[in-house]
Amino acid sequence: MRVDRNVATMQPKQTRLIRAPLLGTTDSSTSDDKPEDANTSRFVDPYRTDADQRTAIRQVLDDLNVSDEEGRRIFLLALEYEIGAFQQVVLEHLEPIEETGPADERLSDIAKAAKQLLDLLDAACEETRAHILQGMVNADIFNRIADTRYLASLQCEIDRLACACKTGLEIDQRQQGPVNEASRRFIDMLANVYSECFEAKPTYEPDEPFAVILQTIVEQTGLPVRFDAGFVKKTLSKTGAAD
């Protein structure tokens, strides 16, 4: 799978230029002979989400009841500027990533089936859930107890299975170095924005706010960012926003 560093589907609309606040520290405008690199501060266009993207991301913030109305509004504004900085300061400096083989379509089928099962379990009423739990108890040769916590844990594992299959489609086919570095930068940036806007520590478990927000943003924008649990946890453990 080839990752297009120009990200043609993500071109921001023309708007006022601002300096990237988190991805650069040195102003290159004062020197004509100093080469520009990924650590050089630049003026960048903010990435403008379209109506569908903005609605999806905002809906997740509302559903999670993260912060208040003002905090969510500021988060969405900051997100557009940071994605614009990420695109122009980080993605433009990635080397092209060569294809290493065809995708395993079976992983996609498993990921879809797992997601459908999660949706069905989420929509199940209490009576249906009770029948499921009783059936699991009756079918268990070890006579283990199956309560609501057990079902919740099972749903987390199904979600992890779906993420693993989806990640396998995207990650196993490309060189890890450049993608991992770009992903670390994006996760670090988002963690800082999350911390500043919501005054909360960004942590990662499949059902926690930061994890849900990160996955939604990546899926809606199409950014080539890893968001599998192990990678994100490791990145957050090293970022100041997680302290």
C-alpha positions as CSV (number, residue, x, y, z in Angstrom):
1,M,0.0,0.0,0.0
2,R,1.5,3.3,-1.1
3,V,1.2,6.3,1.2
4,D,0.9,9.5,-0.8
5,R,2.9,12.1,1.1
6,N,1.1,14.9,-0.9
7,V,-2.2,13.6,0.6
8,A,-4.2,14.9,-2.4
9,T,-7.5,14.3,-0.7
10,M,-6.6,16.5,2.3
11,Q,-5.6,19.8,0.6
12,P,-6.6,22.7,2.9
13,K,-8.5,25.7,1.7
14,Q,-6.6,28.9,1.2
15,T,-6.7,31.0,4.4
16,R,-4.6,33.2,6.7
17,L,-1.1,31.8,7.3
18,I,0.1,31.1,10.8
19,R,3.3,29.7,12.3
20,A,3.2,26.0,13.3
21,P,3.2,26.1,17.1
22,L,4.3,22.6,18.1
23,L,6.3,21.1,15.2
24,G,9.1,23.8,14.8
25,T,11.3,26.0,16.9
26,T,13.6,27.8,14.6
27,D,12.6,30.6,12.2
28,S,14.2,29.9,8.8
29,S,13.1,33.2,7.3
30,T,16.1,35.0,8.7
31,S,18.6,32.9,6.7
32,D,18.7,32.4,2.9
33,D,21.5,29.8,2.9
34,K,20.4,27.6,5.8
35,P,18.7,24.4,4.5
36,E,15.1,23.8,5.6
37,D,14.4,20.6,7.5
38,A,11.5,19.0,9.4
39,N,12.5,20.8,12.6
40,T,12.4,24.2,11.1
41,S,9.4,26.4,11.9
42,R,7.4,27.4,8.8
43,F,4.2,29.3,8.0
44,V,1.5,26.8,7.2
45,D,-2.1,26.7,6.1
46,P,-4.5,25.2,8.6
47,Y,-6.3,22.1,7.4
48,R,-9.9,22.8,6.8
49,T,-12.2,19.9,7.7
50,D,-15.2,19.4,5.4
51,A,-18.8,19.3,6.8
52,D,-18.8,15.5,7.2
53,Q,-15.4,15.4,8.9
54,R,-16.3,18.2,11.3
55,T,-19.6,16.7,12.2
56,A,-18.1,13.3,12.9
57,I,-15.3,14.6,15.1
58,R,-17.7,17.0,16.9
59,Q,-20.2,14.2,17.5
60,V,-17.5,12.1,19.1
61,L,-16.6,15.0,21.4
62,D,-20.3,15.5,22.3
63,D,-20.9,11.7,22.8
64,L,-17.9,11.5,25.1
65,N,-19.0,14.6,27.0
66,V,-15.4,15.9,26.9
67,S,-14.9,19.3,28.6
68,D,-17.5,22.0,27.9
69,E,-18.7,23.7,24.8
70,E,-15.9,26.2,24.7
71,G,-13.2,23.6,25.2
72,R,-14.5,21.5,22.3
73,R,-14.7,24.6,20.1
74,I,-11.1,25.5,20.9
75,F,-10.0,21.9,20.4
76,L,-11.5,21.8,16.9
77,L,-9.8,25.1,15.9
78,A,-6.4,24.0,17.3
79,L,-6.8,20.6,15.5
80,E,-7.1,22.3,12.1
81,Y,-3.9,24.3,12.6
82,E,-2.0,21.3,14.0
83,I,-3.0,19.0,11.1
84,G,-2.0,21.7,8.7
85,A,1.4,21.9,10.4
86,F,1.7,18.2,10.4
87,Q,1.0,17.9,6.7
88,Q,3.5,20.6,5.6
89,V,6.2,20.2,8.2
90,V,6.3,16.4,8.7
91,L,4.6,14.7,5.7
92,E,6.5,16.7,3.1
93,H,9.8,15.4,4.5
94,L,8.9,11.7,4.4
95,E,10.6,9.6,1.8
96,P,8.2,7.7,-0.6
97,I,7.2,4.3,0.9
98,E,7.5,1.3,-1.4
99,E,4.9,-1.3,-1.7
100,T,5.9,-4.7,-0.2
101,G,2.9,-6.9,-1.2
102,P,-0.8,-7.1,-1.7
103,A,-3.3,-6.6,1.1
104,D,-4.8,-9.7,2.8
105,E,-8.5,-9.2,2.2
106,R,-9.3,-11.8,4.8
107,L,-8.2,-9.3,7.5
108,S,-10.6,-6.8,6.2
109,D,-13.5,-9.3,6.3
110,I,-12.6,-10.2,9.9
111,A,-12.4,-6.5,10.9
112,K,-15.8,-5.8,9.4
113,A,-17.4,-8.8,11.1
114,A,-15.9,-7.9,14.5
115,K,-17.2,-4.3,14.1
116,Q,-20.7,-5.6,13.2
117,L,-20.7,-7.9,16.3
118,L,-19.7,-4.9,18.4
119,D,-22.6,-2.8,17.0
120,L,-25.0,-5.7,17.7
121,L,-23.8,-6.0,21.3
122,D,-24.0,-2.3,21.8
123,A,-27.6,-2.2,20.6
124,A,-28.7,-5.2,22.6
125,C,-31.2,-4.6,25.3
126,E,-30.7,-5.7,28.9
127,E,-32.9,-8.8,28.4
128,T,-30.9,-9.9,25.4
129,R,-27.6,-9.3,27.3
130,A,-28.9,-11.4,30.2
131,H,-29.7,-14.3,27.8
132,I,-26.2,-14.0,26.3
133,L,-24.6,-14.1,29.7
134,Q,-26.7,-17.1,30.9
135,G,-25.9,-19.0,27.7
136,M,-22.2,-18.4,28.2
137,V,-22.4,-19.7,31.7
138,N,-24.3,-22.8,30.5
139,A,-21.8,-23.5,27.8
140,D,-18.7,-23.0,29.9
141,I,-17.2,-26.4,31.0
142,F,-15.3,-24.7,33.7
143,N,-18.4,-23.2,35.3
144,R,-17.0,-19.7,35.2
145,I,-19.2,-16.7,36.1
146,A,-20.2,-14.4,33.2
147,D,-21.5,-11.0,34.4
148,T,-21.8,-7.6,32.9
149,R,-18.1,-6.9,33.5
150,Y,-17.2,-10.1,31.7
151,L,-19.3,-9.0,28.7
152,A,-17.7,-5.6,28.7
153,S,-14.2,-7.2,28.7
154,L,-15.3,-9.4,25.8
155,Q,-16.4,-6.4,23.8
156,C,-13.0,-4.8,24.4
157,E,-11.3,-7.9,23.1
158,I,-13.5,-7.9,20.0
159,D,-12.6,-4.3,19.4
160,R,-8.9,-5.1,19.8
161,L,-9.3,-7.9,17.3
162,A,-10.9,-5.4,14.8
163,C,-8.1,-2.9,15.3
164,A,-5.5,-5.6,14.9
165,C,-6.9,-6.7,11.6
166,K,-7.3,-3.2,10.3
167,T,-3.8,-2.3,11.5
168,G,-2.4,-5.4,9.8
169,L,-3.8,-4.2,6.5
170,E,-2.1,-0.9,6.8
171,I,1.1,-1.4,8.7
172,D,2.6,-4.7,7.6
173,Q,2.9,-3.5,4.0
174,R,5.1,-0.4,4.5
175,Q,8.4,0.5,5.9
176,Q,8.1,1.4,9.6
177,G,10.7,4.1,10.2
178,P,9.2,7.2,8.4
179,V,5.7,6.2,9.3
180,N,6.4,5.6,12.9
181,E,8.3,8.9,13.2
182,A,5.4,10.8,11.6
183,S,2.9,8.9,13.8
184,R,4.8,9.7,17.0
185,R,4.9,13.4,16.1
186,F,1.1,13.5,15.4
187,I,0.2,11.6,18.6
188,D,2.5,13.8,20.6
189,M,0.9,16.9,19.0
190,L,-2.7,15.7,19.6
191,A,-1.8,14.7,23.2
192,N,-0.6,18.3,23.9
193,V,-3.7,19.8,22.3
194,Y,-6.0,17.4,24.2
195,S,-4.2,18.2,27.5
196,E,-4.4,22.0,27.0
197,C,-8.0,22.2,25.8
198,F,-9.6,19.7,28.1
199,E,-7.2,20.0,31.1
200,A,-7.0,16.2,31.2
201,K,-4.3,13.6,30.9
202,P,-4.4,11.7,27.6
203,T,-4.4,8.0,28.2
204,Y,-5.0,5.1,25.9
205,E,-7.4,2.2,26.3
206,P,-9.9,1.3,23.5
207,D,-12.9,2.9,25.2
208,E,-11.1,6.0,26.7
209,P,-11.8,9.4,25.2
210,F,-8.3,10.1,23.8
211,A,-8.2,6.7,22.0
212,V,-11.7,7.2,20.5
213,I,-10.8,10.8,19.4
214,L,-7.5,9.8,17.9
215,Q,-9.0,7.0,15.9
216,T,-11.9,9.2,14.7
217,I,-9.5,12.0,13.5
218,V,-7.2,9.6,11.7
219,E,-10.1,7.8,10.0
220,Q,-11.9,11.0,9.0
221,T,-8.8,12.8,7.7
222,G,-7.0,9.9,6.1
223,L,-3.7,10.9,7.7
224,P,-1.1,8.1,7.5
225,V,-0.9,7.7,11.3
226,R,-0.6,4.5,13.3
227,F,-3.1,4.3,16.1
228,D,-2.8,0.7,17.3
229,A,-2.9,0.4,21.1
230,G,0.7,-0.7,21.8
231,F,2.2,2.0,19.6
232,V,0.1,4.8,21.0
233,K,0.7,3.7,24.6
234,K,4.4,3.7,24.1
235,T,4.3,7.1,22.5
236,L,2.2,8.6,25.3
237,S,4.5,7.2,27.9
238,K,7.3,9.4,26.5
239,T,5.3,12.6,25.9
240,G,5.1,15.4,28.4
241,A,1.3,15.7,28.0
242,A,0.9,12.3,29.6
243,D,2.8,13.2,32.8
